[in-house]
Amino acid sequence: MRFAIAIVAAWSSGVVASEAAPQFMAGDWCAVSGEMRFEERWTDAAGGRMYAVARSFKGAELTGFEFLRIEAANGSLAYIAQPGGKPPTTFALSERAEQRVVFSNPQHDYPQRIEYWRDGSGLHARVSGTPRPGEAPQQFDFQPGRCESASQVDEATPGKTMADVLEASVAADWRRPDPARTLYLELPGGRVVIELAPDFAPRHVANILKLARGGYYDGLAILRVQDNFVVQWGDPNAAEEAARKPLPEGGQLTLAAEFTRPDSQDLQFVALPDADGYAPQTGFSAGFPVARDPATGRAWMTHCYGTLGVGRDNDVNSGGGTELYVVSGHAPRQLDRNITVAGRVLQGMELLSSLPRGTGPLGFYEKPGQRVPIVHLRVAADVPAKERANIEVLRTDTATFTALVESRRNRRDDWYKQPAGHIDVCSVPVPVRPRM
């Protein structure tokens, strides 16, 4: 017997379990992947048991269903699932934490392991095992609430605009950027605020912070502005060892590449509902646009407008942060997993995107006088509080952000006549506003 959608464990009737039922799973849950919708409806743990019905749809077509329950077995928990109403299969509890359960059955063909956990972005389920050809681990990222039917999605009924969503937001939907990992790029035209991503590139972020605190970037210049691509800055004399600017104490010229990171439980991932051409799954993590591949267990930041990357040569380990760039054109997603990504611009992107284009190859400025000087690049935590950017950013792990994604995915405001029903990770805005 084989089954593909996520399911949960069961205990035998009349047996007392030493473990409490995983109440964190209770409720209605929906996961969307391309044309597919997966839903699970879990009862609470009253009486020490939980029951659920799981269904999968492609458009309006029902493609599968399962009856699920959780109850006691041998003093612990076990998993019992009936895909398509077939005879039950049992999986025993093998791991347990406060917001996580894992059930295993090594004798089953596939899957052999079923894991559920819950975090700020919702309920997640992963099924895996020793796959047969064509079978790979599957992950389902559920959002609270029941799935919309295909007819509901297609109905041209009024919906919330992004302005409506933001107007209805509450203080808890917003966060203040951490000054310890925020940079202020001070240019003659004003300030660019950049948020760093140590969860994805910890060594590079630490080195960039060290370089900034040592004054390395001060007095360098924007050297390259390539139309519809990137704005890049660094040392004009970097190629000449005798003339290049010395690094501050502890600063590194090169570091081992950090193109990807483990797709582990500490990665708070909020999945988008639509398919992506560059990755099996895309979404957001702590405000950053990211992608991941459950089959390889890796995740990475995507190259969207405003992304901060670390320049390198052909050697993957030839970058370290002395040369940085910001994406200023249409998302060059072909760069994903080929360059270390260290953050993104929160405010002041217009100061970079409006710079004169370089006339040399790849948009480099050909004459020193064309270069834009960097006045300072400082860590926000080192700037007096009254001089800091007083801004807040919409959190990406809230129901408000989920509603914002839907407002952009299916535009219902007066100007739009045909909702797209699809959104790309680089088309989802993460709003920034003056701190209230």
Phi and psi in degrees as a GROMACS rama.xvg file:
@    title "Ramachandran Plot"
@    xaxis  label "Phi"
@    yaxis  label "Psi"
@TYPE xy
-130.106  143.193  ARG-2
-147.558  152.021  PHE-3
-113.064  -28.6484  ALA-4
-91.0281  160.943  ILE-5
-66.0146  140.024  ALA-6
-142.823  166.779  ILE-7
-133.661  161.325  VAL-8
-74.8355  164.879  ALA-9
-135.684  154.639  ALA-10
-114.533  148.095  TRP-11
-68.614  148.548  SER-12
-68.2304  146.052  SER-13
79.4829  4.67508  GLY-14
-113.493  136.098  VAL-15
-89.503  131.525  VAL-16
-96.2858  145.324  ALA-17
-80.212  -14.8311  SER-18
-104.712  141.525  GLU-19
-77.8574  150.363  ALA-20
-62.7795  145.641  ALA-21
-74.5744  80.946  PRO-22
-57.8174  -24.8978  GLN-23
-62.3312  -14.5435  PHE-24
-88.2136  -10.6289  MET-25
-62.8495  142.86  ALA-26
123.961  -177.723  GLY-27
-94.0842  134.517  ASP-28
-136.038  143.001  TRP-29
-136.079  134.278  CYS-30
-126.857  137.662  ALA-31
-123.748  132.763  VAL-32
-139.942  105.056  SER-33
61.0043  -125.239  GLY-34
-82.3777  -9.33061  GLU-35
-90.4972  142.259  MET-36
-126.196  134.2  ARG-37
-123.26  129.38  PHE-38
-130.092  144.847  GLU-39
-133.893  136.587  GLU-40
-123.706  107.946  ARG-41
-105.965  132.324  TRP-42
-73.0783  170.453  THR-43
-76.2153  -177.621  ASP-44
-95.9212  24.9244  ALA-45
-57.0575  133.773  ALA-46
75.657  7.67043  GLY-47
82.2503  7.05767  GLY-48
-127.76  155.867  ARG-49
-132.02  143.095  MET-50
-128.145  151.816  TYR-51
-152.194  156.833  ALA-52
-120.224  131.229  VAL-53
-116.933  138.373  ALA-54
-136.98  151.796  ARG-55
-128.15  144.518  SER-56
-132.744  147.131  PHE-57
-118.217  106.898  LYS-58
64.0366  -126.662  GLY-59
-93.0746  -1.50721  ALA-60
-89.6196  126.306  GLU-61
-72.7257  122.224  LEU-62
-107.457  -11.2622  THR-63
-179.186  156.721  GLY-64
-150.451  157.251  PHE-65
-144.738  147.058  GLU-66
-103.206  128.92  PHE-67
-127.498  149.5  LEU-68
-153.737  157.429  ARG-69
-127.263  125.213  ILE-70
-155.569  178.871  GLU-71
-76.5611  148.221  ALA-72
-157.366  121.06  ALA-73
55.5392  40.2577  ASN-74
76.8111  3.40929  GLY-75
-136.591  -152.989  SER-76
-111.43  152.439  LEU-77
-138.249  170.089  ALA-78
-117.175  130.069  TYR-79
-130.977  125.267  ILE-80
-134.923  144.173  ALA-81
-124.703  86.1013  GLN-82
-68.1609  127.878  PRO-83
65.2014  18.1007  GLY-84
77.4469  13.3041  GLY-85
-74.9824  174.343  LYS-86
-55.9545  150.14  PRO-87
-72.4914  151.988  PRO-88
-121.445  135.653  THR-89
-109.893  136.436  THR-90
-125.159  128.968  PHE-91
-87.1207  148.766  ALA-92
-63.4433  127.037  LEU-93
-119.197  -24.8316  SER-94
-144.042  150.555  GLU-95
-151.818  135.345  ARG-96
-138.747  -179.21  ALA-97
-60.5914  -41.3615  GLU-98
-122.279  33.7972  GLN-99
-155.192  139.04  ARG-100
-137.78  144.827  VAL-101
-130.619  132.225  VAL-102
-119.972  142.793  PHE-103
-136.316  149.229  SER-104
-149.207  89.3835  ASN-105
-63.0026  -20.5015  PRO-106
-83.5585  -14.2636  GLN-107
-75.5412  150.264  HIS-108
-67.455  -58.7638  ASP-109
-167.534  132.306  TYR-110
-81.1694  170.013  PRO-111
-115.07  -11.0429  GLN-112
-141.58  133.157  ARG-113
-131.297  124.149  ILE-114
-125.99  135.056  GLU-115
-124.695  139.749  TYR-116
-149.408  159.128  TRP-117
-128.808  138.324  ARG-118
-140.386  -166  ASP-119
-63.5388  -19.1664  GLY-120
-93.0814  -9.48861  SER-121
138.586  -158.484  GLY-122
-102.867  136.491  LEU-123
-123.425  144.829  HIS-124
-135.27  138.78  ALA-125
-134.488  129.027  ARG-126
-114.671  136.074  VAL-127
-155.685  176.639  SER-128
165.99  -157.109  GLY-129
-89.3407  98.6939  THR-130
-77.1923  153.065  PRO-131
-86.2085  167.29  ARG-132
-50.8708  131.524  PRO-133
89.1479  -6.78421  GLY-134
-106.705  137.919  GLU-135
-141.495  161.846  ALA-136
-54.5889  143.978  PRO-137
-121.847  141.267  GLN-138
-127.978  140.231  GLN-139
-125.354  125.022  PHE-140
-109.873  99.4178  ASP-141
-87.2229  139.176  PHE-142
-104.243  149.67  GLN-143
-64.8662  145.009  PRO-144
109.28  165.043  GLY-145
-82.8267  149.666  ARG-146
-68.123  142.872  CYS-147
-71.2464  143.676  GLU-148
-75.7554  162.712  SER-149
-59.3777  -37.189  ALA-150
-68.1658  -35.5016  SER-151
-64.7639  -39.8419  GLN-152
-64.6647  -37.3418  VAL-153
-81.645  -19.2709  ASP-154
-63.8579  133.615  GLU-155
-86.3936  60.0109  ALA-156
-97.3426  153.497  THR-157
-59.8986  142.261  PRO-158
-135.402  174.997  GLY-159
-74.1037  138.072  LYS-160
-85.3658  169.271  THR-161
-61.4342  -37.204  MET-162
-61.1126  -40.3396  ALA-163
-61.7092  -44.5562  ASP-164
-61.8199  -46.2857  VAL-165
-68.5274  -35.1886  LEU-166
-64.8473  -32.3588  GLU-167
-86.5285  -3.69105  ALA-168
-68.344  157.872  SER-169
-116.513  170.989  VAL-170
-57.1593  -35.29  ALA-171
-68.6245  -14.9329  ALA-172
-78.2049  -8.80169  ASP-173
-117.273  155.132  TRP-174
-135.997  155.779  ARG-175
-98.4416  129.752  ARG-176
-57.2835  140.361  PRO-177
-69.9842  118.183  ASP-178
-60.5227  -25.7203  PRO-179
-71.8838  -15.9437  ALA-180
-130.59  34.624  ARG-181
-122.915  135.885  THR-182
-110.447  146.962  LEU-183
-114.009  109.833  TYR-184
-90.3594  106.925  LEU-185
-94.1808  116.293  GLU-186
-112.277  165.258  LEU-187
-54.8046  -29.8077  PRO-188
-88.2458  -8.12854  GLY-189
144.744  -164.376  GLY-190
-107.833  135.931  ARG-191
-109.864  124.764  VAL-192
-99.0993  125.412  VAL-193
-123.907  128.258  ILE-194
-98.7831  129.61  GLU-195
-90.408  159.912  LEU-196
-124.849  76.5309  ALA-197
-65.3531  -20.8233  PRO-198
-67.2273  -21.3325  ASP-199
-107.901  -29.1023  PHE-200
-141.618  65.6204  ALA-201
-61.0599  -40.6001  PRO-202
-70.52  -41.0606  ARG-203
-67.648  -41.0182  HIS-204
-62.6323  -43.89  VAL-205
-60.9568  -39.1048  ALA-206
-70.2394  -40.6949  ASN-207
-61.4696  -42.6175  ILE-208
-62.5907  -40.0308  LEU-209
-66.1486  -42.2111  LYS-210
-63.8116  -42.2488  LEU-211
-63.7332  -44.8285  ALA-212
-68.3784  -24.7751  ARG-213
-87.1569  4.57122  GLY-214
74.6321  16.4621  GLY-215
-61.4492  -43.4758  TYR-216
-76.4323  -22.0642  TYR-217
-61.5793  126.752  ASP-218
88.644  -7.76653  GLY-219
-74.6395  -164.967  LEU-220
-152.24  156.591  ALA-221
-75.9693  119.655  ILE-222
-102.989  -19.8901  LEU-223
-145.163  129.615  ARG-224
-134.837  99.0104  VAL-225
-97.6482  126.795  GLN-226
-55.3324  132.58  ASP-227
58.5848  31.588  ASN-228
-143.242  -88.3156  PHE-229
-141.77  159.138  VAL-230
-114.121  126.486  VAL-231
-127.804  138.288  GLN-232
-130.561  159.862  TRP-233
173.015  -161.87  GLY-234
-89.0493  119.245  ASP-235
-58.9953  -23.8693  PRO-236
-103.412  20.3854  ASN-237
-59.4357  -29.8051  ALA-238
-77.534  -13.5727  ALA-239
-108.709  107.375  GLU-240
-56.6506  -39.0368  GLU-241
-71.7938  -26.8057  ALA-242
-102.009  -15.7097  ALA-243
-66.3756  154.405  ARG-244
-70.5208  131.291  LYS-245
-68.5755  150.215  PRO-246
-80.7413  148.404  LEU-247
-68.3741  163.373  PRO-248
-56.9855  128.684  GLU-249
88.7831  -13.0683  GLY-250
-73.2123  146.483  GLY-251
-113.128  137.789  GLN-252
-77.5145  -39.4137  LEU-253
-134.831  154.857  THR-254
-141.867  160.093  LEU-255
-63.6852  138.549  ALA-256
-59.0429  145.903  ALA-257
-126.451  65.614  GLU-258
-72.8495  -36.4627  PHE-259
-136.242  171.676  THR-260
-139.868  164.819  ARG-261
-63.6029  140.348  PRO-262
-85.6329  69.1985  ASP-263
-101.281  177.161  SER-264
-63.5004  -25.8402  GLN-265
-75.3165  -8.31864  ASP-266
-81.6358  107.835  LEU-267
-80.2905  99.9075  GLN-268
-111.998  124.014  PHE-269
-108.857  108.296  VAL-270
-77.7003  145.15  ALA-271
-84.6609  155.416  LEU-272
-80.2105  -11.3203  PRO-273
-110.217  157.77  ASP-274
-69.0717  155.875  ALA-275
-128.744  144.132  ASP-276
-81.3517  -12.9633  GLY-277
-110.261  -12.7079  TYR-278
-153.536  153.629  ALA-279
-61.3559  -28.9533  PRO-280
-154.534  142.94  GLN-281
-129.679  162.036  THR-282
177.618  -150.287  GLY-283
-133.339  145.98  PHE-284
-136.478  114.84  SER-285
52.3695  35.0357  ALA-286
95.2627  -8.28853  GLY-287
-102.189  138.959  PHE-288
-72.4233  127.476  PRO-289
-138.162  167.48  VAL-290
-135.648  162.697  ALA-291
-155.237  161.842  ARG-292
-129.795  101.099  ASP-293
-58.7185  -28.6018  PRO-294
-67.2881  -36.0792  ALA-295
-99.0914  -11.9877  THR-296
71.2174  28.5651  GLY-297
-119.971  151.954  ARG-298
-136.322  156.873  ALA-299
-157.096  158.681  TRP-300
-82.7982  145.152  MET-301
-96.7476  154.967  THR-302
-86.9785  87.5945  HIS-303
-106.419  170.695  CYS-304
-55.107  127.676  TYR-305
92.6666  -3.76228  GLY-306
-65.0487  139.407  THR-307
-100.779  121.566  LEU-308
-121.856  165.802  GLY-309
-106.102  115.954  VAL-310
-64.3021  146.82  GLY-311
-149.25  167.701  ARG-312
-92.9417  -161.023  ASP-313
-63.8228  -34.4092  ASN-314
-68.2614  125.475  ASP-315
-63.137  -21.908  VAL-316
-101.228  22.1287  ASN-317
-94.2682  -0.730633  SER-318
-103.453  159.269  GLY-319
-153.7  -14.1722  GLY-320
123.297  -5.52156  GLY-321
-70.2987  -22.9141  THR-322
-123.174  120.727  GLU-323
-125.696  157.146  LEU-324
-142.444  158.728  TYR-325
-125.833  133.535  VAL-326
-68.9131  124.561  VAL-327
-122.312  10.0793  SER-328
-135.195  -162.069  GLY-329
-58.7233  136.726  HIS-330
-49.5577  111.287  ALA-331
-86.0098  71.7177  PRO-332
-64.8004  -14.3462  ARG-333
-63.9231  -16.7986  GLN-334
-79.273  -16.5877  LEU-335
-54.6561  136.496  ASP-336
65.7055  14.8876  ARG-337
-119.072  -12.2995  ASN-338
-142.627  145.56  ILE-339
-71.0945  126.959  THR-340
-103.869  130.898  VAL-341
-118.498  -6.0839  ALA-342
168.91  -159.915  GLY-343
-157.443  157.58  ARG-344
-79.6075  130.484  VAL-345
-95.3499  -36.2621  LEU-346
-152.118  145.265  GLN-347
93.0681  14.2252  GLY-348
-60.5769  -29.1635  MET-349
-63.6483  -26.1679  GLU-350
-69.0645  -29.9158  LEU-351
-86.7231  -44.4372  LEU-352
-69.9321  -17.8173  SER-353
-97.6619  4.14397  SER-354
-67.5151  150.191  LEU-355
-59.0808  139.631  PRO-356
-73.3359  141.945  ARG-357
-70.6051  145.782  GLY-358
-96.3707  -8.21687  THR-359
-86.3413  177.183  GLY-360
-55.0417  138.301  PRO-361
61.8914  16.8425  LEU-362
82.0923  15.3211  GLY-363
-73.5065  144.207  PHE-364
-71.6229  134.133  TYR-365
-87.478  -22.0669  GLU-366
-123.755  140.509  LYS-367
-52.6971  -35.0316  PRO-368
-66.8524  -16.9496  GLY-369
-81.4642  -20.0874  GLN-370
-67.3966  146.693  ARG-371
-98.1425  118.081  VAL-372
-71.688  146.283  PRO-373
-94.0949  115.202  ILE-374
-69.7999  -53.3714  VAL-375
-150.88  154.535  HIS-376
-132.207  109.388  LEU-377
-120.521  155.097  ARG-378
-82.266  131.412  VAL-379
-57.7229  -34.4358  ALA-380
-63.9894  -20.907  ALA-381
-91.3688  -2.64663  ASP-382
-97.2288  136.558  VAL-383
-51.5051  140.184  PRO-384
-52.6721  -38.7161  ALA-385
-70.4497  -15.2166  LYS-386
-99.6989  -0.792015  GLU-387
-79.0655  156.731  ARG-388
-68.9247  121.528  ALA-389
-91.6068  77.4707  ASN-390
-129.276  162.742  ILE-391
-138.609  154.377  GLU-392
-120.677  139.759  VAL-393
-65.6196  128.191  LEU-394
-67.0878  147.696  ARG-395
-104.018  11.0031  THR-396
-116.538  32.132  ASP-397
-124.542  163.3  THR-398
-63.9406  -29.9316  ALA-399
-63.6461  -42.0889  THR-400
-66.7719  -39.174  PHE-401
-58.7564  -41.2837  THR-402
-67.1154  -36.2764  ALA-403
-63.7693  -42.9829  LEU-404
-57.7201  -45.2499  VAL-405
-65.9466  -34.9283  GLU-406
-65.7532  -28.172  SER-407
-89.9934  -27.3734  ARG-408
-73.888  -38.5938  ARG-409
-127.519  86.1856  ASN-410
-68.8685  123.176  ARG-411
-116.365  4.86874  ARG-412
-71.7659  169.851  ASP-413
-57.6797  -36.431  ASP-414
-68.3232  -37.1919  TRP-415
-79.6351  131.89  TYR-416
-106.506  -23.3415  LYS-417
-131.8  104.21  GLN-418
-60.6507  141.164  PRO-419
-74.8771  -35.182  ALA-420
68.4193  21.1048  GLY-421
-159.914  147.064  HIS-422
-147.886  144.24  ILE-423
-95.5904  149.359  ASP-424
-57.67  -32.5036  VAL-425
-83.7948  -2.05248  CYS-426
-100.758  -0.252178  SER-427
-91.7457  115.237  VAL-428
-77.1345  147.336  PRO-429
-114.26  97.6239  VAL-430
-61.5254  144.24  PRO-431
-124.428  136.391  VAL-432
-142.404  163.168  ARG-433
-58.1378  138.687  PRO-434
-65.3967  132.148  ARG-435
